[in-house]
Amino acid sequence: MDTSQYAELFQAEAAEYMQVLNQCLLSLEKNPRDREELQEAFRVVHSLKGMAGTMGYQHVTNIAHGLENFMEDFKSGEREPGPEILDLLFEAVDLLQLSLENPEESKPEEREQWDNLLEKMKKYQEGESTEESSVEDDISEQDHGLELGVMDQEIIRQAREKGHSPCQVTVCLRPGTMMKAVRVYMIFKVFEEFGEVVLSEPAQQDLEEEKFEHSFRVLFVLQDDNYDLVKEKILQISDVENIEIITWKSEAESTRSEEAVKNKDKKEMVSKNVEETELSAQSEVKEPAARAAGEDPEKTAKGSDPVPVAAEQSQVAKAIDKMVRVETQKLDDLVNLVGEMVVARTRITEIGRGFNEDLDSTIDQLKRSITDLQDTAMGLRMVPIKQVFDRFPRMVRDLCRGKGKQVQLYISGEETELDRSIINKLSDPLVHLLRNSFDHGIESPEDRKKKGKSPEGSIYLQACHEGNQVVITVEDDGAGIDPERIGRAAVKKGVISKAELDQLSDEDKISLIFFNGFSTSAEVTDVSGRGVGMDAVRNSIEALHGNVEVFSEIGVKTRFVMRLPLTLAIIKTLLVKSAGQLYAIPVEVIKENVYLGREEIKSIRTNPVVNLRGEVIALYTLSSLLGFGFSEMPEGDCPLVIVEAANRKAGFVVDDFVGQQEIMIKSLGSYLKGLKGIAGATVLGDGSVTLIVDVAGLLSEGRDKIEQNSFSG
């Protein structure tokens, strides 16, 4: 079966399973007696094992299978998973995550890590009888010509418990066989039909690359005792000269009657498989319905009156019908088409308005329909921020274990929805902020006790809607930020001069942490101290047409506030004219629009400014700031757009306000990509192309560069 077409779907579902698995283990760490979380974790691992097995990802299947067996000991409730057990579970989950990065083939170091972890797990497993131990010892000591690792021995032991028959198969091809890889493929297809290949010598990849002479050996778990049928089918393959099958047995087993063993094992295997299949089918169908009805799935599965399968399937089908997986590219194409319709709507409104009453009514109806379609299309791209937030409890837990701090992460507003394109770019800046709060904000337990605080620090991660924006807050109850210390560090690192520092307020001094290369950490660690992070946060957020602010109170708290637009596909802008050209400014960065009299314009060091309600704001003509030509000051009152971004406020003098309009952002292409001050372009209703101003990019290029772009009149 060609599984390449399902690889992306597998990765998407596996990522969801891994998030749920981490959450379950984090909950178990707080409450080891929570049987529901343990059952959920077990189901997730079981489902992931089945998916990987279907895809043919053997290493992923083996890890999931081993993890499932280890968790089986605790699922019954007879034993609680303690801290050491949970550390092993987290280690197994990390290995499972690593194996998912390249599921088709495992690296030798990954297999070695798993063998070592499996050995640790076995030390904590209960219920291993002397007989089982002797069988395992016999397997490891018995010389069948194949060297078994710890994981291979475990697979054989579990196969025996299920009544399956492990055996060694030696296959010989005729000398001079052409296309040996094709013969190997056909032979392994027969193996897959009757059981499971544990390992081969040479390795399967070497066999596929024909790195062997005429023969190879395979350790094979036969699910039935049809040795003769397996041999017959392989001998039917062209160029197979001979096949030898040796049963993998211990001395204790060899003393029993072979025929009796076969019949007994076969009977037990069939009975057990039938029972497990029936229970699995019933539980998988019944669990969603049982949960919906408030019942215990375990009790329902073991009850004497099972719910009819047909009835349950109909309920499951109804639940599944509510969700449909769609490729993101198809959603992007839909939004692009809707954007074109928005442009056409504007043009139709301009051309058709005023001809007659019927046409005006039709245009109004068309506008409403396109607006509703736009809202629906944008809603399809909206996803909850939960999928980003869910990664952080595990990260904070690992930081606590590694750094000896006690920190509790509190998350709220995880159901807040954002555009998928923004969600995908939020993870990195949030990681920087959380690690900054952990390393710089939260003090050590000893220091917190001296200050009269609880030894356990708190970090709050919150998201909420505020108008047409989403506000994300990261706050900690740590040491706060000392503006004087920030100022001294900034002068020492050459970020600003001592004279410039003396002119800054405490808020401006704290904002210096966003400069590139700035850090107050005396020690470079794996968490912070390299001077990269906060500037990356600001750049990432501003690239999403948002902004980030920081508020702090020494010894009490520090709070970072990020404001982001709901979507990047279709945005509201103010259209303005400057030097005869039309430009679009996103309304998110506009504070206000005013008309300014010429007498109100003052000058500081030859740079024009305006005193607006007690606040001095620098002025620039928009076209000259962009480098697209100088514009003379308009006669009379001049239109002024007050903008704020990159922690700076400025006034753009323009020729005229044209009006607000929703536009669809189009990229400039590779040739014009990276053009300073331009975020993209859009096509207006009349077919003309208009540039979209990147205000944050303009204001963050540096004071000296900005001050050179002043008025020309």
C-alpha positions as CSV (number, residue, x, y, z in Angstrom):
1,M,0.0,0.0,0.0
2,D,1.3,3.4,-0.9
3,T,1.1,5.4,2.3
4,S,2.8,8.6,1.1
5,Q,-0.5,10.2,0.4
6,Y,-1.5,9.7,4.1
7,A,1.8,10.8,5.6
8,E,0.6,14.4,6.3
9,L,-2.6,13.2,7.8
10,F,-0.7,10.8,10.0
11,Q,1.6,13.6,11.2
12,A,-1.3,16.0,11.9
13,E,-3.2,13.4,14.0
14,A,0.0,12.2,15.7
15,A,0.7,15.8,16.8
16,E,-2.7,16.0,18.4
17,Y,-2.2,12.7,20.1
18,M,1.2,13.8,21.5
19,Q,-0.3,17.0,22.9
20,V,-3.1,15.0,24.7
21,L,-0.5,12.5,26.0
22,N,1.7,15.3,27.5
23,Q,-1.4,16.8,29.1
24,C,-2.4,13.5,30.6
25,L,1.0,12.9,32.1
26,L,1.2,16.4,33.5
27,S,-2.2,15.8,35.2
28,L,-1.0,12.5,36.5
29,E,2.1,14.2,38.0
30,K,-0.3,16.4,40.1
31,N,-2.7,13.6,40.9
32,P,-1.3,10.0,40.4
33,R,-4.7,8.6,41.4
34,D,-6.5,10.1,38.5
35,R,-7.6,6.9,36.7
36,E,-9.4,8.8,34.0
37,E,-6.2,10.6,32.8
38,L,-4.3,7.3,32.9
39,Q,-7.0,5.6,30.8
40,E,-7.0,8.5,28.4
41,A,-3.2,8.3,28.0
42,F,-3.4,4.5,27.5
43,R,-6.0,5.0,24.7
44,V,-3.9,7.6,23.0
45,V,-0.9,5.4,22.9
46,H,-2.9,2.5,21.7
47,S,-4.4,4.6,18.9
48,L,-1.1,6.0,17.9
49,K,0.4,2.4,17.8
50,G,-2.4,1.3,15.5
51,M,-1.9,4.3,13.2
52,A,1.8,3.8,13.0
53,G,1.3,0.1,12.3
54,T,-1.1,0.8,9.5
55,M,1.5,3.2,8.0
56,G,4.3,0.7,8.3
57,Y,6.3,2.8,10.7
58,Q,7.8,-0.1,12.7
59,H,10.0,1.9,15.1
60,V,7.1,4.2,16.1
61,T,5.0,1.1,16.6
62,N,7.6,-0.6,18.8
63,I,7.9,2.4,21.0
64,A,4.2,2.9,21.4
65,H,3.8,-0.8,22.0
66,G,6.4,-0.8,24.7
67,L,4.9,2.3,26.3
68,E,1.5,0.7,26.2
69,N,2.7,-2.4,28.0
70,F,4.5,-0.4,30.7
71,M,1.3,1.6,31.3
72,E,-0.7,-1.6,31.5
73,D,0.7,-2.3,35.0
74,F,-0.8,1.0,36.3
75,K,-4.1,1.0,34.4
76,S,-5.7,-1.5,36.8
77,G,-5.2,0.9,39.7
78,E,-3.3,-1.5,41.9
79,R,-0.2,0.7,41.7
80,E,0.2,4.4,41.3
81,P,2.8,6.0,39.0
82,G,5.3,7.7,41.3
83,P,7.8,10.4,40.3
84,E,10.4,7.9,38.9
85,I,7.7,6.1,36.9
86,L,6.5,9.4,35.4
87,D,10.0,10.4,34.5
88,L,10.3,7.2,32.5
89,L,6.9,7.9,30.9
90,F,8.0,11.4,30.0
91,E,11.3,10.0,28.6
92,A,9.3,7.5,26.5
93,V,7.0,10.2,25.2
94,D,10.1,12.3,24.2
95,L,11.5,9.3,22.3
96,L,8.1,8.8,20.7
97,Q,8.1,12.4,19.6
98,L,11.6,12.1,18.2
99,S,10.7,9.0,16.3
100,L,7.8,10.9,14.7
101,E,10.1,13.4,13.1
102,N,11.3,10.7,10.7
103,P,8.9,7.8,11.2
104,E,10.0,5.8,8.1
105,E,13.4,4.9,9.4
106,S,15.0,5.1,12.8
107,K,18.5,6.2,13.6
108,P,20.9,3.8,15.5
109,E,21.1,6.2,18.4
110,E,17.3,6.3,18.7
111,R,17.1,2.5,18.8
112,E,19.9,2.5,21.4
113,Q,18.0,5.1,23.5
114,W,14.9,3.0,23.4
115,D,16.7,-0.2,24.3
116,N,18.1,1.6,27.4
117,L,14.8,3.0,28.4
118,L,13.1,-0.4,27.9
119,E,15.7,-1.9,30.3
120,K,14.8,0.8,32.9
121,M,11.1,0.1,32.5
122,K,11.5,-3.6,33.1
123,K,13.0,-2.9,36.5
124,Y,9.8,-1.3,37.6
125,Q,7.4,-3.8,36.1
126,E,5.5,-6.1,38.4
127,G,4.2,-9.6,38.0
128,E,7.3,-11.1,36.3
129,S,7.4,-14.8,37.4
130,T,10.5,-16.9,37.6
131,E,9.3,-18.8,34.6
132,E,9.1,-15.7,32.5
133,S,12.6,-14.6,33.6
134,S,14.0,-18.0,32.7
135,V,12.4,-17.8,29.3
136,E,13.9,-14.3,28.7
137,D,17.3,-15.5,29.9
138,D,17.1,-18.4,27.6
139,I,16.2,-16.2,24.7
140,S,19.1,-13.9,25.2
141,E,21.6,-16.8,25.7
142,Q,20.3,-19.1,23.0
143,D,22.4,-18.9,19.9
144,H,20.1,-18.9,16.9
145,G,22.5,-16.9,14.8
146,L,20.8,-13.5,15.4
147,E,21.8,-11.0,18.1
148,L,18.8,-9.7,20.0
149,G,18.5,-6.3,21.7
150,V,16.4,-5.7,24.8
151,M,13.5,-4.5,22.7
152,D,13.6,-7.6,20.5
153,Q,13.6,-9.9,23.5
154,E,10.6,-8.0,24.9
155,I,8.7,-8.4,21.6
156,I,9.3,-12.2,21.7
157,R,8.2,-12.5,25.3
158,Q,5.0,-10.6,24.6
159,A,4.4,-12.7,21.4
160,R,4.7,-15.9,23.5
161,E,2.2,-14.6,26.0
162,K,-0.3,-14.0,23.2
163,G,0.2,-17.5,21.8
164,H,2.2,-16.5,18.8
165,S,5.2,-18.4,17.5
166,P,8.6,-16.7,17.1
167,C,10.9,-18.4,14.5
168,Q,14.1,-17.8,12.5
169,V,13.7,-17.9,8.8
170,T,16.7,-18.3,6.4
171,V,16.0,-17.5,2.8
172,C,18.5,-18.4,0.0
173,L,18.2,-17.0,-3.5
174,R,19.7,-18.6,-6.6
175,P,23.2,-17.4,-7.5
176,G,23.1,-14.7,-10.1
177,T,19.6,-13.5,-9.2
178,M,18.7,-10.2,-10.9
179,M,16.8,-7.5,-9.1
180,K,17.3,-9.1,-5.7
181,A,15.5,-6.1,-4.0
182,V,12.3,-7.0,-5.8
183,R,12.5,-10.6,-4.5
184,V,13.1,-9.3,-1.0
185,Y,10.1,-7.1,-1.2
186,M,7.9,-10.0,-2.3
187,I,9.2,-12.2,0.5
188,F,8.6,-9.5,3.1
189,K,5.0,-9.1,1.8
190,V,4.5,-12.8,2.6
191,F,5.9,-12.2,6.1
192,E,3.5,-9.3,6.6
193,E,0.6,-11.5,5.6
194,F,1.3,-14.1,8.3
195,G,2.8,-12.1,11.1
196,E,5.4,-9.6,12.1
197,V,9.1,-9.2,11.2
198,V,11.1,-8.4,14.4
199,L,14.6,-7.9,12.8
200,S,16.6,-9.1,9.8
201,E,20.3,-9.8,9.1
202,P,21.4,-7.8,7.1
203,A,19.1,-4.9,8.0
204,Q,16.0,-4.4,5.9
205,Q,17.4,-1.2,4.4
206,D,20.6,-3.1,3.3
207,L,18.4,-5.8,1.8
208,E,16.4,-3.3,-0.2
209,E,19.7,-1.8,-1.5
210,E,20.9,-5.3,-2.4
211,K,23.8,-5.2,0.1
212,F,23.9,-9.0,0.5
213,E,25.0,-12.0,-1.5
214,H,22.5,-14.8,-1.8
215,S,20.9,-15.4,1.7
216,F,19.5,-13.5,4.6
217,R,17.9,-14.3,8.0
218,V,14.8,-13.0,9.6
219,L,13.4,-13.2,13.1
220,F,9.7,-13.6,12.5
221,V,6.7,-13.8,14.8
222,L,4.1,-16.1,13.2
223,Q,0.6,-15.4,14.3
224,D,-0.6,-18.9,13.5
225,D,1.3,-22.2,13.2
226,N,1.1,-22.3,9.4
227,Y,4.8,-22.9,8.9
228,D,4.2,-25.0,5.8
229,L,2.0,-22.4,4.1
230,V,4.6,-19.7,4.7
231,K,7.3,-21.9,3.2
232,E,5.1,-22.8,0.3
233,K,4.3,-19.2,-0.6
234,I,7.9,-18.0,-0.4
235,L,9.1,-20.9,-2.5
236,Q,6.6,-19.9,-5.2
237,I,8.5,-16.6,-5.6
238,S,10.8,-16.6,-8.5
239,D,14.6,-17.2,-7.8
240,V,14.0,-18.4,-4.3
241,E,16.2,-21.5,-4.0
242,N,15.5,-22.7,-0.5
243,I,13.9,-21.6,2.8
244,E,14.6,-22.9,6.3
245,I,12.3,-22.2,9.3
246,I,13.5,-22.9,12.8
247,T,11.2,-22.5,15.8
248,W,12.6,-20.2,18.4
249,K,12.2,-22.2,21.6
250,S,13.5,-22.5,25.1
251,E,14.6,-25.7,26.7
252,A,11.5,-25.8,28.9
253,E,9.3,-25.6,25.9
254,S,11.2,-28.3,23.9
255,T,10.4,-30.9,26.6
256,R,6.7,-30.6,26.0
257,S,4.9,-32.3,23.2
258,E,5.1,-30.1,20.1
259,E,1.7,-31.1,18.8
260,A,0.1,-30.4,22.2
261,V,1.7,-27.1,22.4
262,K,0.6,-26.1,18.9
263,N,-3.0,-27.1,19.6
264,K,-3.1,-25.4,23.0
265,D,-1.4,-22.2,21.8
266,K,-3.6,-22.1,18.7
267,K,-6.8,-22.6,20.7
268,E,-5.8,-19.9,23.3
269,M,-4.7,-17.5,20.6
270,V,-7.9,-17.8,18.6
271,S,-10.0,-17.5,21.8
272,K,-8.0,-14.5,23.0
273,N,-8.0,-12.7,19.7
274,V,-11.7,-13.2,19.3
275,E,-12.3,-11.9,22.8
276,E,-10.0,-8.9,22.4
277,T,-11.5,-8.1,19.0
278,E,-15.0,-8.1,20.4
279,L,-14.1,-6.1,23.5
280,S,-12.1,-3.6,21.4
281,A,-14.9,-3.2,18.9
282,Q,-17.5,-2.7,21.6
283,S,-15.4,-0.4,23.8
284,E,-14.3,1.8,20.9
285,V,-17.9,2.2,19.7
286,K,-19.4,2.5,23.2
287,E,-16.9,4.9,24.9
288,P,-17.9,8.1,23.1
289,A,-21.6,7.4,23.7
290,A,-20.9,6.4,27.4
291,R,-19.0,9.6,28.0
292,A,-21.8,11.6,26.4
293,A,-24.3,10.0,28.8
294,G,-22.1,10.5,31.8
295,E,-21.3,6.8,32.2
296,D,-18.0,5.2,33.1
297,P,-16.6,3.7,29.8
298,E,-14.8,0.9,31.7
299,K,-18.0,-0.2,33.5
300,T,-19.9,0.0,30.2
301,A,-17.3,-2.2,28.4
302,K,-17.4,-4.8,31.1
303,G,-21.2,-4.7,31.6
304,S,-23.4,-7.6,30.9
305,D,-25.8,-5.6,28.7
306,P,-23.8,-4.1,25.9
307,V,-25.4,-1.4,23.8
308,P,-26.3,-2.5,20.3
309,V,-23.4,-1.8,17.9
310,A,-25.6,-0.3,15.2
311,A,-27.1,2.2,17.5
312,E,-23.8,3.3,18.9
313,Q,-22.2,3.6,15.4
314,S,-25.0,6.0,14.4
315,Q,-24.1,8.2,17.4
316,V,-20.4,8.1,16.6
317,A,-21.1,8.9,13.0
318,K,-23.1,11.9,14.1
319,A,-20.1,13.1,16.1
320,I,-17.7,12.5,13.3
321,D,-19.9,14.3,10.8
322,K,-19.4,17.6,12.7
323,M,-15.7,17.7,11.8
324,V,-14.1,17.6,8.3
325,R,-10.4,17.8,7.6
326,V,-9.5,20.2,4.8
327,E,-6.1,21.0,3.3
328,T,-5.0,24.4,4.4
329,Q,-4.1,25.3,0.8
330,K,-7.8,24.9,-0.2
331,L,-8.8,27.3,2.6
332,D,-6.2,29.8,1.4
333,D,-7.5,29.6,-2.1
334,L,-11.1,30.2,-0.8
335,V,-10.0,33.3,1.1
336,N,-8.1,34.6,-1.9
337,L,-11.3,34.2,-4.0
338,V,-13.4,35.9,-1.4
339,G,-10.8,38.7,-1.3
340,E,-11.2,39.2,-5.0
341,M,-15.0,39.4,-4.5
342,V,-14.5,42.1,-1.8
343,V,-12.5,44.1,-4.3
344,A,-15.2,43.6,-7.0
345,R,-17.9,44.6,-4.5
346,T,-16.2,47.9,-3.9
347,R,-15.9,48.6,-7.6
348,I,-19.5,47.6,-8.3
349,T,-20.7,49.9,-5.6
350,E,-18.7,52.8,-7.0
351,I,-20.0,52.2,-10.6
352,G,-23.6,51.2,-10.0
353,R,-24.7,53.4,-7.2
354,G,-27.3,56.0,-8.1
355,F,-28.6,54.7,-11.5
356,N,-32.0,53.5,-10.2
357,E,-33.6,52.3,-7.0
358,D,-33.8,48.6,-8.1
359,L,-30.1,48.5,-8.9
360,D,-29.2,50.2,-5.6
361,S,-31.3,47.6,-3.7
362,T,-29.5,44.7,-5.6
363,I,-26.1,46.2,-4.8
364,D,-27.0,46.4,-1.1
365,Q,-28.1,42.8,-1.1
366,L,-24.9,41.8,-3.0
367,K,-22.8,43.7,-0.4
368,R,-24.5,41.9,2.5
369,S,-24.0,38.5,0.9
370,I,-20.3,39.1,0.1
371,T,-19.8,40.4,3.6
372,D,-21.4,37.3,5.1
373,L,-19.4,35.1,2.8
374,Q,-16.2,36.9,3.8
375,D,-17.0,36.4,7.5
376,T,-17.7,32.7,6.9
377,A,-14.5,32.2,4.9
378,M,-12.4,34.0,7.6
379,G,-14.1,31.9,10.2
380,L,-12.9,28.7,8.5
381,R,-9.3,29.9,9.0
382,M,-9.8,30.7,12.7
383,V,-8.4,28.1,15.1
384,P,-8.2,28.2,18.9
385,I,-5.0,29.4,20.4
386,K,-5.2,26.3,22.6
387,Q,-3.0,24.3,20.2
388,V,-0.1,26.7,20.9
389,F,-0.8,27.1,24.7
390,D,-0.9,23.3,25.2
391,R,2.8,23.0,24.5
392,F,3.9,25.2,27.4
393,P,2.9,23.2,30.6
394,R,5.4,20.5,29.6
395,M,8.1,23.1,28.8
396,V,7.7,24.8,32.2
397,R,7.7,21.4,33.9
398,D,11.0,20.5,32.3
399,L,12.5,23.9,33.1
400,C,11.5,23.4,36.8
401,R,13.1,20.0,36.9
402,G,16.3,21.3,35.3
403,K,16.8,24.6,37.1
404,G,15.5,23.7,40.6
405,K,12.7,26.3,40.6
406,Q,9.1,25.9,41.6
407,V,6.8,27.5,39.1
408,Q,3.2,26.9,38.3
409,L,1.8,27.9,34.9
410,Y,-1.8,29.2,34.8
411,I,-3.5,29.3,31.4
412,S,-6.8,31.0,30.5
413,G,-8.5,32.0,27.3
414,E,-7.2,29.1,25.4
415,E,-10.4,28.9,23.3
416,T,-9.7,32.4,21.9
417,E,-9.6,32.1,18.1
418,L,-7.0,33.5,15.8
419,D,-6.2,33.2,12.1
420,R,-4.2,30.0,11.3
421,S,-1.4,32.0,9.7
422,I,-0.9,34.0,12.9
423,I,-1.2,30.9,15.2
424,N,1.6,29.2,13.2
425,K,4.0,32.1,14.0
426,L,3.1,32.6,17.7
427,S,5.0,29.7,19.2
428,D,8.5,31.2,19.1
429,P,7.8,34.6,20.6
430,L,5.7,33.0,23.4
431,V,8.5,30.5,24.1
432,H,10.9,33.5,24.5
433,L,8.6,35.3,26.8
434,L,7.8,32.3,29.0
435,R,11.5,31.4,29.3
436,N,12.3,35.0,30.1
437,S,9.7,35.0,32.9
438,F,11.1,31.8,34.2
439,D,14.8,32.7,34.1
440,H,14.7,36.5,34.8
441,G,11.4,36.9,36.5
442,I,10.8,34.1,39.0
443,E,13.3,34.0,41.8
444,S,14.7,30.9,43.4
445,P,12.6,29.3,46.2
446,E,15.1,30.6,48.8
447,D,15.0,34.2,47.6
448,R,11.2,34.1,47.4
449,K,11.0,33.0,51.0
450,K,13.4,35.8,52.1
451,K,11.0,38.3,50.4
452,G,8.0,36.8,52.2
453,K,6.7,35.2,49.0
454,S,5.5,31.6,48.4
455,P,8.4,29.4,47.3
456,E,6.3,28.5,44.3
457,G,6.3,31.2,41.6
458,S,3.4,31.8,39.2
459,I,3.3,32.6,35.5
460,Y,0.0,33.6,33.9
461,L,-0.6,33.1,30.2
462,Q,-3.9,34.6,29.0
463,A,-5.6,35.4,25.7
464,C,-8.8,37.3,25.0
465,H,-10.5,39.3,22.3
466,E,-10.5,43.1,22.6
467,G,-12.4,44.7,19.7
468,N,-10.9,43.5,16.4
469,Q,-7.7,42.4,18.1
470,V,-6.5,39.5,20.2
471,V,-4.6,40.4,23.4
472,I,-2.1,37.8,24.8
473,T,-0.6,38.5,28.2
474,V,2.4,36.8,29.9
475,E,2.7,37.8,33.5
476,D,4.8,36.6,36.4
477,D,4.9,37.4,40.1
478,G,8.7,37.5,40.2
479,A,11.3,40.2,40.9
480,G,10.1,42.7,38.3
481,I,12.4,44.8,36.1
482,D,14.6,47.5,37.5
483,P,14.7,50.4,35.0
484,E,18.0,51.7,36.5
485,R,19.6,48.4,36.0
486,I,18.3,48.2,32.5
487,G,19.7,51.7,31.8
488,R,23.2,50.8,33.1
489,A,23.3,47.6,31.1
490,A,22.2,49.5,28.0
491,V,24.9,52.1,28.3
492,K,27.5,49.4,29.0
493,K,26.6,47.5,25.9
494,G,26.5,50.7,23.8
495,V,22.8,50.5,23.0
496,I,22.4,54.2,24.0
497,S,24.6,56.9,25.4
498,K,24.6,58.2,29.0
499,A,23.1,61.5,27.9
500,E,20.3,59.8,26.0
501,L,19.6,57.6,29.0
502,D,19.1,60.6,31.3
503,Q,16.3,61.8,29.0
504,L,14.3,58.6,29.2
505,S,11.4,57.8,31.5
506,D,11.3,54.6,33.5
507,E,8.9,53.1,30.9
508,D,11.3,53.9,28.1
509,K,14.2,52.4,30.0
510,I,12.3,49.2,30.5
511,S,11.6,49.2,26.7
512,L,15.3,49.0,26.0
513,I,15.1,45.2,26.6
514,F,13.7,45.0,23.1
515,F,17.0,46.2,21.5
516,N,19.0,43.6,19.6
517,G,21.8,42.0,21.7
518,F,20.5,43.4,25.0
519,S,20.7,41.2,28.1
520,T,21.2,41.7,31.8
521,S,22.0,38.1,32.5
522,A,25.6,37.7,33.8
523,E,25.6,34.0,32.8
524,V,24.8,32.5,29.5
525,T,22.6,29.4,30.0
526,D,20.5,27.2,27.8
527,V,17.5,29.4,28.8
528,S,18.7,32.9,28.3
529,G,21.6,35.4,28.5
530,R,22.7,35.5,24.9
531,G,21.0,38.8,24.1
532,V,18.6,37.3,21.6
533,G,15.0,36.8,22.4
534,M,13.2,40.0,23.3
535,D,14.1,41.7,20.1
536,A,13.1,38.6,18.3
537,V,9.7,38.7,20.1
538,R,9.2,42.3,19.0
539,N,10.2,41.6,15.4
540,S,8.0,38.5,15.2
541,I,4.9,40.3,16.6
542,E,5.4,43.4,14.5
543,A,5.7,41.2,11.4
544,L,2.2,40.0,12.2
545,H,1.1,43.7,12.3
546,G,0.9,43.6,16.1
547,N,2.7,45.3,18.9
548,V,4.2,44.3,22.3
549,E,4.4,46.3,25.5
550,V,6.0,45.6,28.9
551,F,4.8,46.8,32.3
552,S,6.7,46.0,35.5
553,E,6.7,46.7,39.3
554,I,9.9,46.0,41.1
555,G,9.6,43.0,43.4
556,V,6.0,42.4,42.5
557,K,5.4,41.4,38.8
558,T,6.2,41.8,35.1
559,R,3.6,41.8,32.4
560,F,4.1,41.5,28.7
561,V,1.1,42.4,26.5
562,M,0.9,41.5,22.8
563,R,-1.9,42.9,20.6
564,L,-2.5,41.1,17.3
565,P,-5.0,41.4,14.5
566,L,-7.5,38.6,14.1
567,T,-6.4,37.9,10.6
568,L,-3.7,38.9,8.1
569,A,-5.6,38.0,4.9
570,I,-8.1,40.9,4.8
571,I,-7.5,44.0,6.8
572,K,-9.0,47.4,7.3
573,T,-6.9,50.3,6.1
574,L,-7.0,54.0,5.8
575,L,-6.3,55.1,2.2
576,V,-4.2,58.4,2.0
577,K,-2.5,60.4,-0.7
578,S,1.0,61.5,-0.5
579,A,3.0,63.1,-3.4
580,G,0.2,62.1,-5.7
581,Q,0.4,58.4,-4.8
582,L,-2.2,56.4,-3.0
583,Y,-1.0,54.4,0.1
584,A,-2.9,52.1,2.6
585,I,-2.1,52.3,6.3
586,P,-3.5,49.5,8.6
587,V,-6.0,51.0,11.1
588,E,-4.4,48.9,13.9
589,V,-1.5,51.2,14.1
590,I,-3.4,54.5,13.7
591,K,-4.2,56.3,16.9
592,E,-6.0,59.3,15.4
593,N,-6.4,61.5,12.3
594,V,-6.2,65.3,12.7
595,Y,-6.0,68.4,10.6
596,L,-3.0,70.5,11.7
597,G,-2.5,74.2,11.1
598,R,0.9,75.3,9.9
599,E,1.4,77.6,12.9
600,E,1.2,74.5,15.2
601,I,4.3,73.0,13.7
602,K,7.4,73.6,15.7
603,S,11.0,72.6,15.3
604,I,13.5,70.8,17.5
605,R,17.0,70.6,16.1
606,T,15.5,71.4,12.7
607,N,13.2,68.5,12.9
608,P,9.4,69.3,12.8
609,V,7.3,68.3,15.7
610,V,3.8,69.0,17.1
611,N,2.6,69.4,20.7
612,L,-0.5,67.3,20.7
613,R,-2.3,67.6,24.1
614,G,1.0,67.9,25.9
615,E,2.8,65.1,24.0
616,V,5.6,66.1,21.6
617,I,5.3,64.0,18.4
618,A,7.8,64.0,15.5
619,L,6.4,64.7,12.0
620,Y,7.4,63.2,8.6
621,T,5.9,63.4,5.2
622,L,4.9,59.9,4.3
623,S,6.3,59.9,0.7
624,S,9.7,61.2,1.7
625,L,9.9,58.7,4.6
626,L,9.3,55.9,2.1
627,G,11.9,57.4,-0.3
628,F,9.3,57.8,-3.1
629,G,9.7,61.5,-3.6
630,F,9.4,64.7,-1.5
631,S,6.1,66.4,-0.9
632,E,5.5,70.1,-0.3
633,M,3.5,71.1,2.8
634,P,-0.1,71.5,1.7
635,E,-1.7,75.0,1.9
636,G,-3.8,75.6,4.9
637,D,-4.5,72.8,7.4
638,C,-2.5,69.7,6.6
639,P,-3.9,66.1,7.2
640,L,-1.9,64.3,9.8
641,V,-2.1,60.5,10.7
642,I,-0.8,59.7,14.2
643,V,0.6,56.2,14.3
644,E,2.3,54.1,16.9
645,A,4.4,51.0,16.5
646,A,7.8,49.6,17.6
647,N,7.3,51.5,20.9
648,R,7.3,54.8,19.1
649,K,4.8,57.3,18.0
650,A,5.0,59.6,15.0
651,G,2.9,61.8,12.7
652,F,2.7,61.2,9.0
653,V,1.8,64.3,7.0
654,V,-0.2,63.4,3.9
655,D,-1.9,65.3,1.0
656,D,-5.4,64.0,1.7
657,F,-7.5,61.4,3.5
658,V,-9.3,59.1,0.9
659,G,-11.3,56.9,3.3
660,Q,-11.3,53.5,5.0
661,Q,-11.4,50.3,3.0
662,E,-11.1,46.6,3.5
663,I,-8.2,45.3,1.4
664,M,-6.7,41.9,0.7
665,I,-2.9,41.7,1.3
666,K,-0.9,40.5,-1.7
667,S,2.8,39.7,-1.4
668,L,5.3,41.7,-3.5
669,G,7.1,38.7,-4.9
670,S,10.8,37.7,-4.5
671,Y,12.1,40.7,-6.4
672,L,10.6,43.4,-4.2
673,K,10.5,41.3,-1.0
674,G,12.1,43.0,1.9
675,L,11.5,46.5,0.7
676,K,11.7,48.7,3.8
677,G,8.5,50.3,4.9
678,I,6.3,48.3,2.6
679,A,4.3,45.3,4.0
680,G,2.7,44.3,0.6
681,A,0.3,45.6,-2.0
682,T,-3.4,45.4,-2.8
683,V,-5.6,45.8,-5.9
684,L,-8.4,48.4,-5.5
685,G,-11.8,48.2,-7.0
686,D,-10.7,50.3,-10.0
687,G,-7.9,47.9,-10.8
688,S,-5.1,50.2,-9.5
689,V,-2.3,48.8,-7.3
690,T,-1.7,50.4,-3.9
691,L,1.2,49.8,-1.6
692,I,0.5,48.9,2.1
693,V,2.7,50.9,4.6
694,D,4.7,48.9,7.1
695,V,4.6,51.4,10.0
696,A,6.5,49.3,12.4
697,G,9.3,48.8,9.9
698,L,9.5,52.5,9.2
699,L,9.7,53.5,12.8
700,S,12.2,50.7,13.9
701,E,14.9,51.5,11.4
702,G,16.7,53.9,13.8
703,R,16.3,57.5,14.9
704,D,19.1,58.8,12.7
705,K,17.6,57.4,9.5
706,I,14.2,58.7,10.3
707,E,15.4,62.1,11.2
708,Q,17.0,62.5,7.8
709,N,13.5,62.0,6.2
710,S,12.0,65.3,7.2
711,F,9.9,68.0,5.4
712,S,11.1,69.4,2.2
713,G,9.3,72.7,2.7
